[in-house]
Amino acid sequence: MRKFRWLILSLLALLLVLVPTASGHAQALSKKYVQSTTPTIFFHGFGSSAHAEQYMVDNIMKAGVSKTAIVANVAADGQVTLQGCIPKGAINPLVEVNFENSRNSDYDLQGQWVKNVVVKLQDTYHFKKMNIEAHSMGNMAVMYYLLNNCQNKKLPQLQKQVAMAGTFDGAMGWNEPADLTVDAKTGKPNKMNDTYQKLLPLRHTYPHQTRVLNIYGDLGNGNDSQVTNNSSKTLKYLLNGRAKSYAEKKIAGANAKHELLHHNSQVNKILIQFFWGK
C-alpha cells in the first residue's frame, strides 16, 4: 500500500513539473511564431512529387510552427483527394500537394489543378485565406492559377507567396530565351517566351494584399544548374509593384543547386521567418 501511495505521489509530482514546462514551451512558441489557422500549401516542380516537400515540412514541424500536415493528391484527371485531416482550430496547417502527372507542362491545365486543390481545401475546411510555396515549374502552375483566379473574391485570398527557383521566363536548355537579361529596377526581361507573355495580364491584376519572397540559387555563375537567376528575377516585372511587399533572396553554396534548394537548412529558416515569424 505504501509503495502504491508513493507511486501515485511521484506521478503527481512529475505532472506538476511537466505541465508548467509544456505550458511555458507553448507560450514561447506563440511569442516566436504567428498563431494562425491559415494553411500554407506546397507545390513541387516538374517530374517531382510531394516527397520533395517533405524535408521542408518536417523541419517546419520540428521548429514548432505547426503540428498538422496533410497531403493533397491530384490525380491525372485533376481529381483531388485529401490524405490526413486538419483538426478544427489547427495552428499553421501545412498542405503538401502531389501531382500524379508531374511531367505535364500544360500550364493552363496545371493552373486548373491548383484551383482544384484550393477549392477542395475550401470546401472541406472553409478557409478564407492561404499561403503558397512553390518550387521550380510548380511556380508556373501557381502563376497560371493566379492569372485566371486572383480576382475571384469567393476563393481563399493569397496572403504570402514564396517562389523558389522559379522558371518564369523559361529553363536552361529548354524554353529560356538566349542571352536573357533583366532590368535591375523593374525586373523586365529583354526577351519573353510565349508562356511568360501570357502572364503579362497579372501586371494589372496581381492581388495587392500578398507579400512575395523570391528565392533563387546561384552556384557562382548566375544559375542553379537548371534555371538562370535572370529567369527567376523576371517575377518582379509580372508583379508590377502591386504586391504588398516583394523581396529577393539569393542562396549560394553547394546546396543552392536547383534540386537541393528545398533540402537546404538556410532556406528552411528563411521560409519559417517569412511565413510565420513575428
DOVOMI-766222 format. One record per residue (C-alpha): residue in one letter; chain; x, y, z. Coordinates in pm, whole numbers, plus 50000, padded with zeros to 5 digits. Layout:
N
+---+---+-------+-------+-------+
| r | c |     x |     y |     z |
+---+---+-------+-------+-------+
| A | A |     X |     Y |     Z |
...
+---+---+-------+-------+-------+
***
This chain:
278
+---+---+-------+-------+-------+
| r | c |     x |     y |     z |
+---+---+-------+-------+-------+
| M | A | 50000 | 50000 | 50000 |
| R | A | 50281 | 50238 | 50091 |
| K | A | 50457 | 50166 | 49763 |
| F | A | 50136 | 50234 | 49572 |
| R | A | 50079 | 50565 | 49753 |
| W | A | 50441 | 50661 | 49691 |
| L | A | 50400 | 50584 | 49320 |
| I | A | 50085 | 50798 | 49297 |
| L | A | 50253 | 51088 | 49476 |
| S | A | 50559 | 51059 | 49249 |
| L | A | 50342 | 51070 | 48936 |
| L | A | 50151 | 51372 | 49064 |
| A | A | 50478 | 51549 | 49140 |
| L | A | 50604 | 51473 | 48789 |
| L | A | 50285 | 51611 | 48635 |
| L | A | 50320 | 51930 | 48837 |
| V | A | 50665 | 51973 | 48687 |
| L | A | 50577 | 51880 | 48328 |
| V | A | 50253 | 52076 | 48289 |
| P | A | 50407 | 52420 | 48356 |
| T | A | 50705 | 52325 | 48137 |
| A | A | 50479 | 52228 | 47845 |
| S | A | 50270 | 52539 | 47900 |
| G | A | 50580 | 52755 | 47907 |
| H | A | 50708 | 52595 | 47586 |
| A | A | 50376 | 52663 | 47411 |
| Q | A | 50383 | 53024 | 47529 |
| A | A | 50738 | 53063 | 47399 |
| L | A | 50636 | 52932 | 47058 |
| S | A | 50334 | 53162 | 47045 |
| K | A | 50562 | 53460 | 47107 |
| K | A | 50801 | 53343 | 46835 |
| Y | A | 50556 | 53239 | 46562 |
| V | A | 50227 | 53365 | 46425 |
| Q | A | 49937 | 53157 | 46559 |
| S | A | 49703 | 53134 | 46260 |
| T | A | 49462 | 52884 | 46108 |
| T | A | 49565 | 52992 | 45756 |
| P | A | 49704 | 52692 | 45562 |
| T | A | 50031 | 52701 | 45372 |
| I | A | 50024 | 52497 | 45050 |
| F | A | 50342 | 52349 | 44895 |
| F | A | 50373 | 52276 | 44521 |
| H | A | 50657 | 52070 | 44370 |
| G | A | 50819 | 52102 | 44029 |
| F | A | 50834 | 51910 | 43702 |
| G | A | 50888 | 51535 | 43734 |
| S | A | 50880 | 51555 | 44113 |
| S | A | 50631 | 51470 | 44387 |
| A | A | 50521 | 51565 | 44737 |
| H | A | 50829 | 51379 | 44860 |
| A | A | 51034 | 51682 | 44757 |
| E | A | 50838 | 51895 | 45006 |
| Q | A | 50886 | 51656 | 45298 |
| Y | A | 51219 | 51794 | 45423 |
| M | A | 51076 | 52144 | 45447 |
| V | A | 50756 | 52030 | 45614 |
| D | A | 50939 | 51806 | 45863 |
| N | A | 51169 | 52088 | 45967 |
| I | A | 50885 | 52339 | 45995 |
| M | A | 50708 | 52099 | 46231 |
| K | A | 51027 | 52029 | 46429 |
| A | A | 51066 | 52404 | 46479 |
| G | A | 50726 | 52404 | 46650 |
| V | A | 50549 | 52615 | 46387 |
| S | A | 50281 | 52354 | 46322 |
| K | A | 50164 | 52012 | 46436 |
| T | A | 49947 | 51942 | 46131 |
| A | A | 50038 | 51833 | 45778 |
| I | A | 49823 | 51665 | 45514 |
| V | A | 49868 | 51565 | 45150 |
| A | A | 49650 | 51681 | 44861 |
| N | A | 49688 | 51423 | 44585 |
| V | A | 49594 | 51539 | 44236 |
| A | A | 49514 | 51251 | 44001 |
| A | A | 49591 | 51269 | 43629 |
| D | A | 49229 | 51367 | 43565 |
| G | A | 49256 | 51656 | 43812 |
| Q | A | 49055 | 51497 | 44091 |
| V | A | 49186 | 51590 | 44436 |
| T | A | 49197 | 51353 | 44732 |
| L | A | 49298 | 51476 | 45076 |
| Q | A | 49508 | 51237 | 45284 |
| G | A | 49501 | 51320 | 45653 |
| C | A | 49288 | 51564 | 45849 |
| I | A | 49325 | 51923 | 45966 |
| P | A | 49162 | 51947 | 46311 |
| K | A | 48939 | 52245 | 46378 |
| G | A | 49149 | 52536 | 46500 |
| A | A | 49480 | 52373 | 46399 |
| I | A | 49764 | 52624 | 46406 |
| N | A | 49955 | 52692 | 46083 |
| P | A | 49843 | 52375 | 45898 |
| L | A | 50063 | 52254 | 45610 |
| V | A | 49941 | 52101 | 45284 |
| E | A | 50178 | 51902 | 45060 |
| V | A | 50048 | 51881 | 44705 |
| N | A | 50128 | 51580 | 44489 |
| F | A | 50068 | 51592 | 44112 |
| E | A | 50045 | 51233 | 43985 |
| N | A | 50107 | 51356 | 43630 |
| S | A | 50408 | 51566 | 43726 |
| R | A | 50554 | 51573 | 43373 |
| N | A | 50270 | 51769 | 43221 |
| S | A | 50385 | 52113 | 43104 |
| D | A | 50043 | 52249 | 43005 |
| Y | A | 50043 | 52546 | 43242 |
| D | A | 49678 | 52629 | 43189 |
| L | A | 49590 | 52274 | 43295 |
| Q | A | 49831 | 52289 | 43589 |
| G | A | 49671 | 52616 | 43694 |
| Q | A | 49335 | 52437 | 43696 |
| W | A | 49486 | 52165 | 43914 |
| V | A | 49600 | 52430 | 44160 |
| K | A | 49245 | 52566 | 44165 |
| N | A | 49112 | 52215 | 44226 |
| V | A | 49336 | 52186 | 44532 |
| V | A | 49233 | 52529 | 44662 |
| V | A | 48862 | 52458 | 44612 |
| K | A | 48888 | 52112 | 44773 |
| L | A | 49052 | 52265 | 45080 |
| Q | A | 48797 | 52545 | 45088 |
| D | A | 48501 | 52307 | 45060 |
| T | A | 48643 | 52078 | 45328 |
| Y | A | 48781 | 52328 | 45579 |
| H | A | 48622 | 52661 | 45479 |
| F | A | 48948 | 52856 | 45469 |
| K | A | 48923 | 53218 | 45360 |
| K | A | 49298 | 53284 | 45335 |
| M | A | 49604 | 53087 | 45226 |
| N | A | 49980 | 53098 | 45178 |
| I | A | 50164 | 52928 | 44891 |
| E | A | 50518 | 52800 | 44837 |
| A | A | 50624 | 52657 | 44501 |
| H | A | 50946 | 52513 | 44361 |
| S | A | 51071 | 52529 | 44003 |
| M | A | 50793 | 52470 | 43747 |
| G | A | 50539 | 52449 | 44028 |
| N | A | 50561 | 52827 | 44022 |
| M | A | 50415 | 52833 | 43673 |
| A | A | 50117 | 52627 | 43789 |
| V | A | 50063 | 52880 | 44068 |
| M | A | 50104 | 53183 | 43840 |
| Y | A | 49858 | 53044 | 43585 |
| Y | A | 49614 | 52979 | 43870 |
| L | A | 49652 | 53342 | 43976 |
| L | A | 49620 | 53461 | 43617 |
| N | A | 49272 | 53315 | 43598 |
| N | A | 49154 | 53339 | 43958 |
| C | A | 49331 | 53603 | 44167 |
| Q | A | 49039 | 53848 | 44130 |
| N | A | 48784 | 53589 | 44242 |
| K | A | 48687 | 53703 | 44594 |
| K | A | 48492 | 53381 | 44653 |
| L | A | 48817 | 53184 | 44667 |
| P | A | 49066 | 53194 | 44957 |
| Q | A | 49277 | 53508 | 44930 |
| L | A | 49654 | 53470 | 44892 |
| Q | A | 49841 | 53628 | 45183 |
| K | A | 50202 | 53522 | 45127 |
| Q | A | 50376 | 53363 | 44829 |
| V | A | 50724 | 53211 | 44815 |
| A | A | 50867 | 53141 | 44472 |
| M | A | 51170 | 52913 | 44476 |
| A | A | 51386 | 52858 | 44165 |
| G | A | 51104 | 52993 | 43950 |
| T | A | 51114 | 52920 | 43576 |
| F | A | 50913 | 53230 | 43493 |
| D | A | 51089 | 53310 | 43164 |
| G | A | 51195 | 52956 | 43094 |
| A | A | 51452 | 52696 | 43199 |
| M | A | 51804 | 52645 | 43069 |
| G | A | 51829 | 52425 | 42761 |
| W | A | 51457 | 52426 | 42711 |
| N | A | 51248 | 52742 | 42669 |
| E | A | 51456 | 53020 | 42820 |
| P | A | 51537 | 53291 | 42562 |
| A | A | 51904 | 53311 | 42463 |
| D | A | 52113 | 53585 | 42625 |
| L | A | 51836 | 53672 | 42869 |
| T | A | 51895 | 53989 | 43069 |
| V | A | 51676 | 54165 | 43326 |
| D | A | 51630 | 54529 | 43415 |
| A | A | 51751 | 54552 | 43775 |
| K | A | 51493 | 54815 | 43868 |
| T | A | 51178 | 54675 | 43709 |
| G | A | 51258 | 54306 | 43655 |
| K | A | 51162 | 54341 | 43289 |
| P | A | 51335 | 54083 | 43068 |
| N | A | 51488 | 54180 | 42733 |
| K | A | 51314 | 53876 | 42580 |
| M | A | 50992 | 53697 | 42675 |
| N | A | 50896 | 53342 | 42584 |
| D | A | 50534 | 53258 | 42498 |
| T | A | 50435 | 53130 | 42842 |
| Y | A | 50576 | 53442 | 43009 |
| Q | A | 50389 | 53671 | 42770 |
| K | A | 50062 | 53501 | 42863 |
| L | A | 50123 | 53600 | 43225 |
| L | A | 50155 | 53972 | 43149 |
| P | A | 49790 | 54049 | 43245 |
| L | A | 49898 | 53979 | 43604 |
| R | A | 50071 | 54317 | 43594 |
| H | A | 49723 | 54466 | 43632 |
| T | A | 49551 | 54202 | 43846 |
| Y | A | 49803 | 54058 | 44094 |
| P | A | 49650 | 54083 | 44444 |
| H | A | 49756 | 54388 | 44647 |
| Q | A | 49740 | 54210 | 44984 |
| T | A | 50006 | 53950 | 44901 |
| R | A | 50360 | 53956 | 45034 |
| V | A | 50609 | 53787 | 44799 |
| L | A | 50952 | 53633 | 44856 |
| N | A | 51153 | 53522 | 44553 |
| I | A | 51429 | 53270 | 44638 |
| Y | A | 51684 | 53153 | 44382 |
| G | A | 52011 | 52961 | 44394 |
| D | A | 52341 | 53080 | 44250 |
| L | A | 52623 | 52829 | 44210 |
| G | A | 52856 | 53117 | 44126 |
| N | A | 52772 | 53156 | 43759 |
| G | A | 52427 | 53314 | 43776 |
| N | A | 52224 | 52993 | 43775 |
| D | A | 52130 | 52694 | 43990 |
| S | A | 52227 | 52441 | 43719 |
| Q | A | 51877 | 52437 | 43566 |
| V | A | 51737 | 52791 | 43589 |
| T | A | 51918 | 53121 | 43550 |
| N | A | 51879 | 53382 | 43819 |
| N | A | 51758 | 53618 | 43546 |
| S | A | 51464 | 53393 | 43461 |
| S | A | 51369 | 53374 | 43828 |
| K | A | 51403 | 53750 | 43872 |
| T | A | 51151 | 53823 | 43595 |
| L | A | 50879 | 53755 | 43853 |
| K | A | 50926 | 54116 | 43969 |
| Y | A | 50804 | 54254 | 43636 |
| L | A | 50488 | 54041 | 43649 |
| L | A | 50401 | 54184 | 43992 |
| N | A | 50443 | 54541 | 43863 |
| G | A | 50465 | 54685 | 44215 |
| R | A | 50117 | 54558 | 44302 |
| A | A | 50220 | 54318 | 44579 |
| K | A | 50213 | 54442 | 44938 |
| S | A | 50585 | 54364 | 44952 |
| Y | A | 50844 | 54199 | 44729 |
| A | A | 51190 | 54072 | 44822 |
| E | A | 51454 | 53856 | 44658 |
| K | A | 51693 | 53621 | 44835 |
| K | A | 51994 | 53465 | 44666 |
| I | A | 52117 | 53133 | 44810 |
| A | A | 52481 | 53041 | 44750 |
| G | A | 52690 | 52731 | 44815 |
| A | A | 52661 | 52369 | 44706 |
| N | A | 52306 | 52336 | 44841 |
| A | A | 52198 | 52620 | 44614 |
| K | A | 52170 | 52365 | 44334 |
| H | A | 51824 | 52356 | 44179 |
| E | A | 51704 | 52025 | 44322 |
| L | A | 51867 | 52088 | 44661 |
| L | A | 51707 | 52422 | 44744 |
| H | A | 51418 | 52251 | 44920 |
| H | A | 51669 | 52041 | 45117 |
| N | A | 51857 | 52345 | 45243 |
| S | A | 51857 | 52440 | 45612 |
| Q | A | 51916 | 52808 | 45529 |
| V | A | 51610 | 52809 | 45306 |
| N | A | 51403 | 52647 | 45580 |
| K | A | 51494 | 52923 | 45824 |
| I | A | 51403 | 53186 | 45565 |
| L | A | 51068 | 53018 | 45496 |
| I | A | 50981 | 52993 | 45863 |
| Q | A | 51064 | 53356 | 45928 |
| F | A | 50877 | 53481 | 45620 |
| F | A | 50559 | 53280 | 45668 |
| W | A | 50531 | 53269 | 46048 |
| G | A | 50795 | 53482 | 46218 |
| K | A | 50680 | 53760 | 46449 |
+---+---+-------+-------+-------+
***
